[in-house]
Amino acid sequence: MANVDKTLLIMGSLIRFLLLLFLSLVLTFSWSNFSFNGVMAVSPQLLQGEQQAREFYQQGNINRAIESWLTIVEDYQKQGNMLGQGRVLSYLALAYGHLGQWEKADSSINKSLNILQSQPQDGTVSSTLAEAWNIQGTLFLAKGNPLAALSSWEEATVTYEKVEKSSGILRTNINQARALQALGLYTQACQKLGKNLFDQELKCDSLTVDNIELILSNNLNSLEQAGWLSLAQILRKKGDLETSQAILDRILDQVTSQETKADILLNIGQSLELQNDFEGAKNSYQQSIITATNFESKVKAQLTKLNLLIIQKSWSEAHELLISLENNLLRLTLNQTKVDSQIYLANLLLKWSNLSDTSNLSPSWKMVKNLLENAQKQAESLAYEKGIIYATGDLGELYEKLATNQLCQYNNVANNLEDCSKKYRFIDTNQINLDSNQLNQKAKQLTEQALIRSQSQQRPNITYVLQWQLGRILHRLNSEQEAIAAYLESVRNLQALTVDLATNRDNQFSFQEKVEPVYRELLSLLLPKNNQEIVNQENLEEARQQVESFQVAQLNNFFNDICVTNEPVDVGKVDPGAAIIYPIILSDRLAVILSLPDQSLAVHITKITQEKLENQVRQFRYNVVIRSQREFFNDAKVLHEWLVKPFLETLEKYSIKTLVFVPDGILRNAPMNALYDGKKYLIENYKVALSPGLTLLSPEMLQKQGLTTLFAGLTETFEQEEFIPLLYVKQELKSIQKKVPNTALINEEFTLNNLNNKLNNQSFPIVHFATHGQFSSQFEETFIVAWDSYINVLELERILKENDPTGSSPIELLILSACETASGDSRAALGLAGFAVRAGARSTLATLWSVNDQAAAEIIGEFYKQLSDNKLSKAEALRQAQLTMLKNRWYKHPFYWSAYTLLGNWL
């Protein structure tokens, strides 16, 4: 499989590592709290035998423990001691699970539960039954079935609550959180832990570094330490790296167990790596390796460190670590952890071969093959389905990459799906005896085997990757329709994974690797290669729908949350004079789809590489922003020829008055209204709007809702001194006050509390911020500036939605008249689109760059005049304001007026 999905694998593996660490806690607490009060007498010899077996288990002598417990179970059977049988059978299940003997483990735990449930339930029996449920949950999660684990742990919690055993209740709630984490339900897991770890009413999402200092005790027991460690992991996945780090630092000083300390050091390293502190992360990983006393913990830390060394291209250090890692892998007990570790190492070696600059420093493809084949056989011996699927699918990926290498020996590009400059380098490539077609056939066979298993197991997170992989292989085998079908199935499974992809912070860092290529490669197959190719309307409509879905996926990913659903509006019913233009950036061409009301879709292809297109767009924007005298005209004309000129006759034929762009990638940063046909700007011929996709709120005209405006702005310096004063904001306000009813918050009045109060006391169809702000591709860095603070996009959303909790009176127009996209951030305009969507406004008027303060007052004043006096739509009012600026000799350069962009509802 494509190694983009290995985050999911290694996270599952890390969870199992944690469970193995936690097993000692499970047994220690259940044994130390066990009481024989109220049950039949037990011989001292049997009790001594149980104790000795426990010691064997804790020392890692699992087989000796099993041998002793089997003897003890037989003795309890002879005595008719049902409670003793049930208790020791649950221990046996745990031991068998540790060895990966799952049939015996399942048989033992089921017998244990049947026996214990059949007994009269007093305090001792119920406690033992609860512990058996707890152990069954542990086994389920270790086998990769978190849903079943959650159910068992819920039973355990209920049973512990009946006997009011607080340590058991806490332990099983921590385990429930682990299951929720494995299911990708991070918010629910966080709430579960918060409810059980805090003495006071404090929501998990409200944790900060400061209140951690207050609520995290300096005397945690080992069970509480495990709970806080789980919470730190969940917070890291949710993106709260600072609070996660604070928790880890606090509990590190308290732990006495070397294995727990090693795991905390590993987690600290992962947090540091996410914060780009690579040296700190590497040091923390090394400390974890040194501290760990068992080979599983060492291997886990070594794999994590090797991944970082590969990213850093520290090949010599990586070679040295690999030798030690291979030796430790051989010492691992045969279980799922060993299988997962080999699969993950194989993928790290594939990653290594992809990043290596020279074959001399590359790994061996035969080593990758051997690791995966060994993992496959071992997984089959364990009946470990997930391991079988990954190992088989990854073997398919290996053969796919080898086929690409072979093909690239004779062609510069491997069928447009993979640039040969990114080929995989192995030291033993010359030992491949199959041609590219044979290798692809082998890859197809293995991928299909893995896919059948994955589908039968209902694992969409693996299935979508396998379908994507199969689509690529089928494309290279020239089976185009089958390839499209595979890609479509992959996208459908991706959409089923929406919650997991949006709420897992780890996925935030790999969206462009895991998700975006699936959509773009599918679009490349659906869309024509050139303008001579016969257009397939069915494929074209599918492509348009996939563009819409991709736009939604990007916004959900931007917010690390589900904030948009795909509910397109029928534009023909909304505005029969509007055309929707979808530019689609592909690796080897630009495709532009034109959608008109009640007409067939049209498409135009421009043969250009993605790199050249992006350079052209950057140059266009740069020349506008620096106010070049003539250079921007040529850039604007080129973009007009790509995006609009091919459709001019059609637009005229159907009397189109409004162009709505659904921009892709870097085109979000381009001022579309300044495209130039050689004589006129686009804004001189059409109303222009942008949309992040046709997932609009109900498209009502602004005039129906009134123009009452809440205005908030800054004219003076304030605490955030890096921003210059906006001296013409008062002039902007005066022009608004002449035209519409308004409430104003200026300078020190513009605070977060005052804004909140105003919005709570009155509904405003228009909310206008004349203040500095920034749009970024990271929502944490997307904000506007108030007198006393930055207002993050999520904070603004909260304020606006509290003002309209039912959604019956949403803000019709949100105006951000002095904001800009983050410098050097090619995806920054996604923040603008995200701001518009998340704030809940039907439309947003914002600026792509920081405009001249005086010019802003002029254009905004004219915009309100057109809205108020002439009762125009938002798009037409903006157009007329921009045309007024264009006629002013001081402001006719597009720098002054083209930064203003209308997103969303243009009516």
C-alpha positions, -999 to 999 in steps of 0.1 A, spaced: 0 0 0 10 36 -4 31 44 27 10 74 33 -13 54 56 14 40 78 5 66 105 -26 46 111 -6 14 114 20 27 137 -6 44 159 -24 11 163 10 -5 171 18 21 197 -16 16 213 -8 -21 216 26 -13 230 9 9 257 -15 -20 264 14 -44 270 29 -18 294 -5 -14 310 -12 -52 314 11 -53 345 -11 -25 360 -43 -45 352 -30 -75 370 -12 -57 399 -44 -38 408 -67 -68 405 -44 -91 425 -34 -67 452 -71 -58 458 -84 -93 457 -101 -106 489 -113 -141 498 -138 -128 523 -172 -145 518 -160 -174 496 -152 -210 503 -118 -217 518 -89 -220 495 -58 -241 503 -26 -222 511 -8 -242 484 -32 -230 457 -28 -194 468 9 -198 469 8 -213 434 -12 -184 421 13 -159 436 42 -178 421 26 -178 387 19 -141 389 56 -136 396 65 -157 366 42 -135 345 56 -102 357 91 -114 351 83 -122 315 83 -160 319 49 -163 303 51 -201 295 60 -210 330 31 -189 343 7 -206 319 19 -240 330 13 -231 367 -21 -216 361 -33 -246 341 -24 -269 370 -42 -246 395 -73 -245 373 -74 -283 373 -71 -283 411 -99 -257 414 -121 -279 392 -115 -309 415 -125 -288 445 -156 -273 427 -142 -238 433 -160 -219 405 -147 -185 416 -111 -197 415 -116 -213 381 -131 -181 367 -104 -159 381 -74 -180 369 -89 -187 335 -90 -149 330 -53 -148 339 -46 -176 314 -64 -156 287 -42 -126 293 -11 -148 292 -22 -165 259 -29 -131 244 6 -119 253 20 -149 233 -5 -142 204 -23 -176 210 -56 -160 203 -78 -191 201 -67 -202 235 -70 -167 248 -106 -164 235 -115 -198 248 -101 -191 283 -118 -157 287 -151 -169 274 -150 -198 299 -141 -174 327 -170 -151 319 -195 -179 317 -184 -194 350 -184 -160 368 -217 -149 354 -234 -181 366 -224 -175 402 -244 -156 428 -231 -120 426 -216 -108 459 -189 -82 462 -160 -106 456 -176 -124 426 -186 -91 410 -151 -77 414 -137 -108 397 -163 -107 370 -155 -70 364 -118 -79 361 -126 -106 335 -146 -81 315 -116 -58 317 -92 -85 305 -116 -93 276 -115 -57 265 -77 -57 267 -76 -88 244 -101 -73 219 -81 -41 216 -48 -60 212 -65 -79 183 -74 -47 167 -112 -46 176 -116 -14 196 -155 -14 193 -157 -48 210 -131 -37 235 -152 -6 244 -183 -28 250 -164 -51 273 -149 -22 293 -183 -6 296 -195 -39 311 -165 -38 335 -172 -3 346 -209 -10 353 -199 -41 373 -173 -22 393 -198 6 400 -222 -20 416 -196 -28 442 -183 8 444 -147 -1 436 -132 32 427 -98 19 414 -116 -5 390 -139 22 378 -110 45 370 -90 17 354 -119 7 331 -127 43 322 -91 48 312 -94 17 290 -126 30 275 -108 61 265 -81 40 249 -108 23 228 -123 56 218 -89 68 208 -83 37 187 -117 45 170 -106 80 162 -131 95 186 -106 118 203 -131 143 217 -151 116 234 -120 100 247 -108 133 260 -141 139 278 -141 103 292 -106 109 308 -114 144 319 -145 132 338 -125 106 357 -92 124 363 -103 158 375 -116 166 409 -134 197 397 -158 205 369 -134 213 341 -140 203 305 -112 184 288 -111 208 259 -106 237 284 -73 224 297 -43 248 295 -8 248 307 -18 270 336 -46 250 349 -26 217 345 -3 232 371 -33 235 395 -51 202 389 -24 177 383 -13 162 416 23 157 425 14 123 441 -2 103 413 -4 66 417 6 44 387 -30 41 375 -35 78 375 -2 83 357 -15 59 330 -46 80 327 -28 113 324 -4 97 298 -34 87 277 -48 122 280 -15 137 269 -16 115 238 -51 125 229 -44 162 234 -15 158 210 -37 142 184 -62 170 188 -34 195 182 -29 209 217 8 202 218 16 227 245 -8 212 271 2 177 261 38 185 267 31 201 301 13 169 312 42 147 301 68 168 318 48 167 351 42 129 352 78 121 340 91 134 374 68 111 393 71 77 376 93 50 391 86 23 364 114 23 338 90 12 311 65 39 319 93 65 319 105 52 285 70 56 271 67 91 284 101 101 269 89 86 236 57 107 238 77 138 246 98 132 216 68 129 194 54 162 207 88 179 200 89 165 165 55 179 157 68 212 169 98 208 145 123 205 174 140 176 157 172 176 178 151 177 210 129 149 196 159 128 187 175 132 221 142 122 238 139 91 216 174 81 225 167 85 262 136 63 257 157 36 240 183 37 268 156 37 296 135 9 282 142 -25 298 122 -47 274 127 -52 237 92 -42 227 97 -7 242 132 -5 227 119 -14 192 91 11 195 115 39 203 140 28 177 114 27 149 102 62 159 138 75 159 146 58 126 117 76 110 131 110 121 166 101 109 152 93 75 133 126 74 165 144 82 184 122 57 210 112 83 219 81 64 250 70 84 232 74 117 202 56 103 224 27 91 239 23 125 204 23 142 191 -2 116 216 -28 127 206 -26 163 169 -25 154 172 -57 133 188 -75 162 161 -64 187 133 -74 163 147 -109 163 143 -110 201 106 -100 201 80 -126 211 58 -136 182 27 -114 186 10 -86 168 36 -61 179 63 -81 162 42 -82 130 34 -45 131 71 -36 138 83 -55 107 57 -39 85 65 -5 98 102 -10 93 95 -22 57 77 11 51 104 31 67 129 14 43 106 23 13 105 59 26 143 58 29 147 45 -7 124 73 -19 143 101 -2 179 87 -7 200 107 -32 221 78 -42 217 41 -46 249 35 -25 231 48 6 198 31 -1 183 -1 15 178 -34 -3 144 -41 -19 149 -78 -10 152 -68 27 119 -50 24 104 -80 6 117 -104 33 103 -82 62 69 -81 46 68 -118 37 79 -128 72 53 -104 87 26 -120 64 34 -155 75 36 -146 112 3 -127 109 -13 -158 93 0 -180 121 -16 -156 146 -48 -152 126 -40 -115 128 -62 -102 100 -50 -66 101 -14 -77 99 -21 -100 70 -39 -72 51 -11 -46 57 18 -71 49 1 -83 17 -9 -49 5 25 -35 12 41 -63 -8 18 -51 -36 31 -16 -31 67 -28 -33 61 -45 -66 43 -14 -78 73 8 -70 97 -17 -86 75 -16 -118 77 22 -117 115 20 -115 116 -3 -145 93 19 -165 113 50 -157 144 34 -172 128 38 -206 104 68 -200 108 101 -182 74 100 -167 55 69 -155 21 74 -171 16 109 -155 9 95 -121 44 95 -107 73 116 -116 104 95 -123 125 120 -104 108 105 -73 116 69 -81 126 45 -54 163 37 -51 176 3 -39 212 -10 -38 201 -42 -55 178 -29 -83 198 -48 -109 186 -80 -93 150 -75 -105 143 -101 -131 107 -91 -142 97 -63 -166 74 -35 -156 42 -52 -169 50 -84 -150 58 -65 -118 25 -46 -121 6 -78 -126 22 -92 -94 13 -59 -76 -23 -62 -88 -26 -97 -76 -13 -89 -41 -33 -57 -38 -65 -75 -47 -58 -102 -21 -54 -76 6 -84 -57 -6 -107 -87 -4 -96 -93 32 -99 -56 41 -134 -53 27 -146 -84 45 -132 -70 77 -149 -36 71 -118 -16 75 -123 16 55 -91 32 67 -71 4 50 -95 -2 22 -94 33 7 -56 31 5 -57 -4 -12 -83 9 -37 -62 39 -45 -32 16 -49 -52 -7 -72 -64 23 -92 -28 34 -99 -18 -1 -109 -48 -6 -132 -40 28 -148 -5 16 -156 -19 -16 -170 -40 6 -193 -73 -5 -177 -87 30 -175 -124 23 -167 -114 -2 -140 -89 23 -126 -116 50 -124 -139 25 -106 -112 17 -81 -105 54 -75 -142 62 -70 -145 34 -44 -114 48 -27 -130 83 -25 -163 68 -11 -144 51 16 -125 84 23 -158 101 28 -168 74 52 -137 83 71 -146 120 73 -148 121 111 -114 103 117 -96 123 91 -109 156 104 -105 150 141 -71 133 142 -44 159 144 -18 135 130 -38 135 98 -36 172 96 1 170 88 -4 144 60 -36 155 43 -16 166 13 0 131 12 -29 109 22 -60 125 7 -53 152 -19 -34 128 -43 -64 104 -44 -87 132 -56 -62 147 -80 -53 114 -96 -90 106 -100 -96 139 -116 -67 134 -139 -83 101 -151 -118 116 -154 -108 148 -173 -96 148 -210 -59 150 -216 -63 177 -244 -89 197 -262 -90 173 -291 -102 144 -269 -140 137 -271 -156 149 -238 -174 123 -218 -202 142 -200 -207 115 -174 -170 117 -165 -171 155 -165 -201 156 -141 -183 131 -119 -152 153 -119 -173 184 -110 -188 165 -80 -154 153 -69 -141 189 -70 -169 199 -47 -162 170 -23 -125 178 -24 -132 214 -14 -153 202 15 -126 178 26 -100 206 26 -121 228 47 -128 201 72 -92 193 73 -83 230 78 -104 231 110 -96 196 123 -133 192 126 -165 185 106 -177 220 97 -190 216 62 -213 190 45 -217 186 8 -251 200 0 -248 218 -34 -272 245 -44 -290 245 -78 -274 277 -92 -300 279 -120 -327 285 -94 -306 309 -74 -292 330 -102 -299 320 -139 -273 346 -150 -244 330 -131 -218 307 -144 -196 285 -122 -159 281 -132 -139 252 -117 -102 255 -124 -85 222 -115 -47 221 -112 -32 187 -122 4 177 -124 6 180 -162 -23 203 -171 -49 229 -161 -84 218 -166 -112 244 -164 -149 232 -161 -177 256 -169 -211 250 -154 -241 269 -167 -277 266 -156 -295 238 -174 -267 232 -199 -241 205 -204 -207 211 -188 -179 224 -209 -141 219 -203 -109 235 -216 -74 220 -212 -42 240 -210 -10 219 -212 12 233 -184 30 218 -155 18 226 -120 51 242 -112 49 266 -141 13 275 -134 20 283 -98 49 305 -108 27 324 -132 0 330 -105 27 341 -80 41 365 -105 7 379 -113 -1 386 -77 34 399 -69 33 424 -98 -1 437 -86 9 440 -50 42 459 -57 22 482 -81 43 475 -111 35 499 -140 28 475 -169 41 440 -160 9 428 -143 -11 433 -176 7 404 -193 3 381 -163 -34 390 -160 -39 384 -197 -23 349 -195 -46 339 -167 -76 353 -185 -67 332 -216 -65 301 -194 -96 306 -172 -121 327 -191 -113 333 -228 -122 297 -240 -158 302 -228 -165 338 -239 -188 329 -268 -208 306 -245 -210 332 -217 -223 358 -242 -248 333 -258 -264 326 -224 -263 362 -212 -241 354 -182 -236 384 -159 -219 367 -129 -188 345 -128 -184 324 -96 -150 308 -93 -144 277 -72 -106 282 -71 -81 254 -66 -48 256 -48 -27 287 -54 -55 303 -75 -72 311 -42 -45 338 -38 -52 354 -72 -74 385 -76 -98 371 -102 -115 404 -108 -82 418 -122 -79 393 -150 -74 412 -183 -86 405 -218 -63 430 -235 -88 459 -232 -108 455 -201 -105 439 -166 -129 411 -159 -148 432 -134 -157 456 -162 -177 429 -179 -189 406 -151 -198 405 -114 -171 383 -98 -174 361 -67 -156 332 -52 -170 301 -35 -152 274 -15 -178 251 -32 -215 253 -38 -222 244 -2 -239 277 4 -263 287 32 -298 295 20 -293 320 -8 -314 350 2 -307 386 -9 -292 409 16 -318 436 10 -345 414 25 -326 412 58 -318 449 62 -285 467 65 -280 472 102 -243 470 108 -220 463 138 -187 481 131 -156 474 150 -122 489 142 -89 502 153 -72 535 145 -45 537 172 -16 517 184 -24 491 211 -9 461 228 -2 443 195 23 469 184 36 451 154 6 463 135 5 499 123 -25 522 131 -53 524 105 -57 561 105 -86 562 80 -109 538 99 -129 567 113 -134 580 78 -146 545 68 -170 546 97 -184 580 89 -192 569 53 -210 539 67 -229 560 93 -243 581 66 -259 551 48 -269 524 72 -281 520 109 -250 510 129 -234 504 162 -197 511 165 -168 498 187 -137 519 181 -102 514 197 -104 506 234 -142 498 230 -133 470 206 -126 442 231 -136 406 230 -161 411 259 -177 442 243 -181 424 210 -197 395 227 -221 417 246 -232 436 215 -238 405 195 -258 389 224 -281 419 227 -289 426 191 -289 408 157 -268 424 129 -272 414 93 -238 430 86 -207 427 109 -178 448 98 -142 445 111 -119 473 101 -88 459 117 -57 440 110 -59 403 106 -43 373 89 -55 343 69 -33 312 71 -34 276 60 -33 268 97 -65 278 115 -45 286 147 -28 314 128 -60 328 112 -73 357 133 -84 393 135 -70 418 160 -90 435 187 -78 462 211 -69 437 239 -63 404 220 -62 384 188 -96 368 180 -90 334 165 -114 321 138 -128 295 163 -134 322 189 -152 344 164 -173 314 154 -183 308 190 -193 344 195 -213 346 163 -230 312 168 -240 320 204 -256 351 190 -277 329 166 -278 294 182 -308 282 161 -293 295 128 -325 314 121 -308 348 118 -273 343 105 -250 371 96 -256 380 60 -224 397 53 -191 396 72 -166 423 61 -129 421 69 -115 453 53 -79 453 64 -68 417 66 -43 399 45 -31 364 36 0 351 54 32 360 36 49 330 20 20 307 27 9 292 -6 -23 278 9 -31 308 30 -63 317 11 -77 285 24 -78 303 57 -99 331 41 -124 305 27 -123 287 61 -129 319 80 -159 326 58 -174 292 62 -166 288 99 -179 322 110 -213 311 97 -219 342 75 -237 338 42 -211 360 25 -177 374 34 -160 404 19 -123 403 26 -89 414 13 -62 392 -1 -35 416 10 -32 447 33 -45 475 12 -39 513 14 -58 526 44 -72 556 26 -82 536 -4 -100 511 18 -121 539 33 -130 550 -3 -140 517 -17 -159 505 15 -178 538 15 -188 534 -21 -198 497 -14 -222 507 13 -236 535 -9 -244 511 -37 -260 487 -12 -281 514 5 -290 538 -23 -292 515 -53 -304 484 -36 -279 463 -55 -267 427 -48 -235 423 -29 -216 412 -60 -229 442 -81 -223 466 -52 -187 455 -50 -183 457 -88 -196 492 -89 -174 503 -60 -144 488 -78 -153 505 -111 -155 538 -92 -120 532 -80 -109 523 -115 -120 557 -127 -101 575 -100 -66 583 -114 -51 578 -79 -66 544 -73 -70 529 -108 -41 504 -103 -56 470 -93 -35 470 -61 -61 494 -46 -93 476 -56 -86 440 -67 -77 427 -32 -114 429 -23 -129 394 -28 -165 383 -22 -169 348 -9 -201 328 -7 -235 341 -15 -232 368 -41 -269 379 -42 
